[in-house]
Amino acid sequence: MLHPLTEEKVFKDPVHNYVHVQDQLIWSLINTSEFQRLRRIRQLGTTYLTFHGAEHSRFSHSLGVYEITRRIISQFERSLYTDWPKEERLVTLCAALLHDLGHGPFSHSIEEAFDMDHEEWTCRIILGDTEVHRILLEEGADFPDKVASVIRKDYDKAIVVNLVSSPLDADRMDYLLRDAYFTGVNYGTIDIDRILRMLRPFQGRVVVKDSGMHAVEDYLMSRYQMYWQVYFHPVTRSSEIILRQIFRRVKELHEYGFELKFLPEPLPSLFRLEMTTEEYLQLDEALIQTAFMQWRKEDDELLADLCTRFINRLLYQYVEIEMLDMENIDEIRYSFRDVGLDPNYDLEIDFPTDLPYDVFRPEDESKETQILLLDKQDQLLEISEVSDIVRSISGIHRGKYHLYYPANKIAPVIDRLPRHIAVLFQRTELKEDFNDVV
C-alpha cells in the first residue's frame, strides 16, 4: 500500500493556481507512460483551428478534475460530514485523475469513425497489463476494479460516481473553466469557489445547499453559452467534418485493399478494428497529424485533398437553413452528382444539439441525474422546480441545420446547378472571411 508523500508536490496551473498532490499513489499514477500520453491529446480536438489558444491537453484537464475533486473531499472531511465515506477518498481521487485516460487523438471524431468508446478504453487501460494497473494493485487486489467501476458508473457508492460524473461534477466544472480560459471567452467563468462551498454529502449523493442556487444557475448558463459559442462553433464543426471524412475515406481505402504509401503502426490494427491496449496507447495526435501530412501525397485524390484541407485549414463553407426537408436534400445530392461532385464528401448536414440540463419529471423513477438543492429543513428540491432560469434553458434542443461544402469545388459548376439550388449556395459568397471566428 502506497503512503502519503513526505513532501507535497504541486503543479502550477493557470485555472486553479496550484494542483496539490499529497499521495504517493496519485504521484505515481501521474508519472506513468499512459497518463503522460495525455499531454499529446488536445482537450478540445480541432477547436484550435477556430480559437487559436485552445491547445491545452487532456493531461492538464485531468489534473484539474483531480484538483477540484480533492478540494471537495477536503472540505467534506474538514467539516466532518458523516454522510461522506472517508474510506472512499483514494478511489474517488484516482477515478477523477484517470477518467479521461482512454481518450484517443481527436477523441470524438476517431471514436465515431472506428466505433470506439473512450470510457471503455479507459477501463481497459486500468484493468490491463499497464503501469497504471500495477500501481493501482499496490493499493489492493480489488482496487483497479473499484476505480474502473467508478468510470463505468456502476460503483456501489453512488456519491463517489456523483463527484466524477453528474450534472454538477468535477469534470464539467474544470472543462468549462479551462476551455473558457484557453479559448479566451468569458462564458465559462463560473464562481467555482462559491459552488464548492455549497456542496454537501447527503443521503448517499452530492447535493447543493439552497443558498448556492444562483451560483449553480450561473454554472448551467455558462455551460449553455460555451456549447453554442465554442463547442458548436460552425468553423469548429467544419474542421470536425473534414477530420471525420479523412477517417472515413482512409477506412474505405483500407477495405478496398488500397495500399497507402505511408501507414505506420498501429494504424493497420486501427483500420481492422482489432487494436490491443498496447497498440491503442501508441495513438496520439502527433502520429495522426504526421499521417495526414504524408497522405497529402497519396494517389487517392480525395484523401490527399481532405488531408491538405485539414493541415492547411482550408475548411468547408456552410449555409444555414431553418428546416431540414430530406426531399430537398436528396435533390441537392442528385444535382451535385449530375455536375460531377461527390455528394458523400462534398455535402455534409450538421445539426448540433445540446441539453444543458435535463429536468426531473414526475414519471421518472429517481432524481439520480439531477441537481438537488438542500433546504434548511433538510428537504431536497430538484433545481428546476425552484429556478426559472434553469427551466428556461432545460429540455430545449436548440439549433439550426448547416450544410457544409467545399466552395472551391462548387464555384466552377454552380451555373450548372438548378437555379433554386445555386441560389442556396451563393448565399455564402458575401460572408466575411471564413477564417474569422465571429
Secondary structure in CASP SS format (residue, H / E / C, confidence):
PFRMAT SS
TARGET T0000
AUTHOR 0000-0000-0000
METHOD secondary structure of the structure
MODEL  1
M C 1.00
L C 1.00
H C 1.00
P E 1.00
L E 1.00
T E 1.00
E E 1.00
E E 1.00
K E 1.00
V E 1.00
F E 1.00
K E 1.00
D E 1.00
P C 1.00
V C 1.00
H C 1.00
N E 1.00
Y E 1.00
V E 1.00
H E 1.00
V E 1.00
Q E 1.00
D E 1.00
Q H 1.00
L H 1.00
I H 1.00
W H 1.00
S H 1.00
L H 1.00
I H 1.00
N C 1.00
T C 1.00
S H 1.00
E H 1.00
F H 1.00
Q H 1.00
R H 1.00
L H 1.00
R H 1.00
R H 1.00
I C 1.00
R E 1.00
Q C 1.00
L C 1.00
G H 1.00
T H 1.00
T H 1.00
Y H 1.00
L H 1.00
T C 1.00
F C 1.00
H C 1.00
G C 1.00
A C 1.00
E C 1.00
H C 1.00
S E 1.00
R H 1.00
F H 1.00
S H 1.00
H H 1.00
S H 1.00
L H 1.00
G H 1.00
V H 1.00
Y H 1.00
E H 1.00
I H 1.00
T H 1.00
R H 1.00
R H 1.00
I H 1.00
I H 1.00
S H 1.00
Q H 1.00
F H 1.00
E H 1.00
R H 1.00
S C 1.00
L C 1.00
Y C 1.00
T C 1.00
D C 1.00
W C 1.00
P C 1.00
K H 1.00
E H 1.00
E H 1.00
R H 1.00
L H 1.00
V H 1.00
T H 1.00
L H 1.00
C H 1.00
A H 1.00
A H 1.00
L H 1.00
L H 1.00
H C 1.00
D C 1.00
L C 1.00
G C 1.00
H C 1.00
G C 1.00
P C 1.00
F C 1.00
S H 1.00
H H 1.00
S H 1.00
I H 1.00
E H 1.00
E H 1.00
A H 1.00
F H 1.00
D C 1.00
M C 1.00
D C 1.00
H H 1.00
E H 1.00
E H 1.00
W H 1.00
T H 1.00
C H 1.00
R H 1.00
I H 1.00
I H 1.00
L H 1.00
G C 1.00
D C 1.00
T C 1.00
E H 1.00
V H 1.00
H H 1.00
R H 1.00
I H 1.00
L H 1.00
L H 1.00
E C 1.00
E C 1.00
G C 1.00
A C 1.00
D C 1.00
F H 1.00
P H 1.00
D H 1.00
K H 1.00
V H 1.00
A H 1.00
S H 1.00
V H 1.00
I H 1.00
R H 1.00
K C 1.00
D C 1.00
Y C 1.00
D C 1.00
K C 1.00
A H 1.00
I H 1.00
V H 1.00
V H 1.00
N H 1.00
L H 1.00
V H 1.00
S C 1.00
S C 1.00
P C 1.00
L C 1.00
D C 1.00
A H 1.00
D H 1.00
R H 1.00
M H 1.00
D H 1.00
Y H 1.00
L H 1.00
L H 1.00
R H 1.00
D H 1.00
A H 1.00
Y H 1.00
F H 1.00
T H 1.00
G C 1.00
V C 1.00
N C 1.00
Y C 1.00
G C 1.00
T C 1.00
I C 1.00
D C 1.00
I H 1.00
D H 1.00
R H 1.00
I H 1.00
L H 1.00
R H 1.00
M H 1.00
L E 1.00
R E 1.00
P E 1.00
F E 1.00
Q C 1.00
G C 1.00
R E 1.00
V E 1.00
V E 1.00
V E 1.00
K E 1.00
D H 1.00
S H 1.00
G H 1.00
M H 1.00
H H 1.00
A H 1.00
V H 1.00
E H 1.00
D H 1.00
Y H 1.00
L H 1.00
M H 1.00
S H 1.00
R H 1.00
Y H 1.00
Q H 1.00
M H 1.00
Y H 1.00
W H 1.00
Q H 1.00
V H 1.00
Y H 1.00
F C 1.00
H C 1.00
P H 1.00
V H 1.00
T H 1.00
R H 1.00
S H 1.00
S H 1.00
E H 1.00
I H 1.00
I H 1.00
L H 1.00
R H 1.00
Q H 1.00
I H 1.00
F H 1.00
R H 1.00
R H 1.00
V H 1.00
K H 1.00
E H 1.00
L H 1.00
H H 1.00
E H 1.00
Y H 1.00
G C 1.00
F C 1.00
E C 1.00
L C 1.00
K C 1.00
F C 1.00
L C 1.00
P C 1.00
E C 1.00
P C 1.00
L H 1.00
P H 1.00
S H 1.00
L H 1.00
F H 1.00
R C 1.00
L C 1.00
E C 1.00
M C 1.00
T C 1.00
T H 1.00
E H 1.00
E H 1.00
Y H 1.00
L C 1.00
Q C 1.00
L C 1.00
D C 1.00
E H 1.00
A H 1.00
L H 1.00
I H 1.00
Q H 1.00
T H 1.00
A H 1.00
F H 1.00
M H 1.00
Q H 1.00
W H 1.00
R C 1.00
K C 1.00
E C 1.00
D C 1.00
D C 1.00
E H 1.00
L H 1.00
L H 1.00
A H 1.00
D H 1.00
L H 1.00
C H 1.00
T H 1.00
R H 1.00
F H 1.00
I H 1.00
N H 1.00
R C 1.00
L C 1.00
L C 1.00
Y C 1.00
Q E 1.00
Y E 1.00
V E 1.00
E E 1.00
I E 1.00
E C 1.00
M C 1.00
L C 1.00
D C 1.00
M H 1.00
E H 1.00
N H 1.00
I H 1.00
D H 1.00
E H 1.00
I H 1.00
R H 1.00
Y H 1.00
S H 1.00
F H 1.00
R H 1.00
D H 1.00
V C 1.00
G C 1.00
L C 1.00
D C 1.00
P C 1.00
N C 1.00
Y C 1.00
D C 1.00
L C 1.00
E E 1.00
I E 1.00
D E 1.00
F C 1.00
P C 1.00
T C 1.00
D C 1.00
L C 1.00
P C 1.00
Y C 1.00
D C 1.00
V C 1.00
F C 1.00
R C 1.00
P C 1.00
E C 1.00
D C 1.00
E C 1.00
S C 1.00
K C 1.00
E C 1.00
T C 1.00
Q C 1.00
I C 1.00
L E 1.00
L E 1.00
L E 1.00
D C 1.00
K C 1.00
Q C 1.00
D C 1.00
Q C 1.00
L E 1.00
L E 1.00
E E 1.00
I H 1.00
S H 1.00
E H 1.00
V C 1.00
S C 1.00
D H 1.00
I H 1.00
V H 1.00
R H 1.00
S H 1.00
I H 1.00
S C 1.00
G C 1.00
I C 1.00
H C 1.00
R C 1.00
G C 1.00
K C 1.00
Y E 1.00
H E 1.00
L E 1.00
Y E 1.00
Y E 1.00
P C 1.00
A H 1.00
N H 1.00
K H 1.00
I H 1.00
A H 1.00
P H 1.00
V H 1.00
I H 1.00
D H 1.00
R H 1.00
L C 1.00
P C 1.00
R H 1.00
H H 1.00
I H 1.00
A H 1.00
V H 1.00
L H 1.00
F H 1.00
Q H 1.00
R H 1.00
T H 1.00
E H 1.00
L H 1.00
K C 1.00
E C 1.00
D C 1.00
F C 1.00
N C 1.00
D C 1.00
V C 1.00
V C 1.00
END
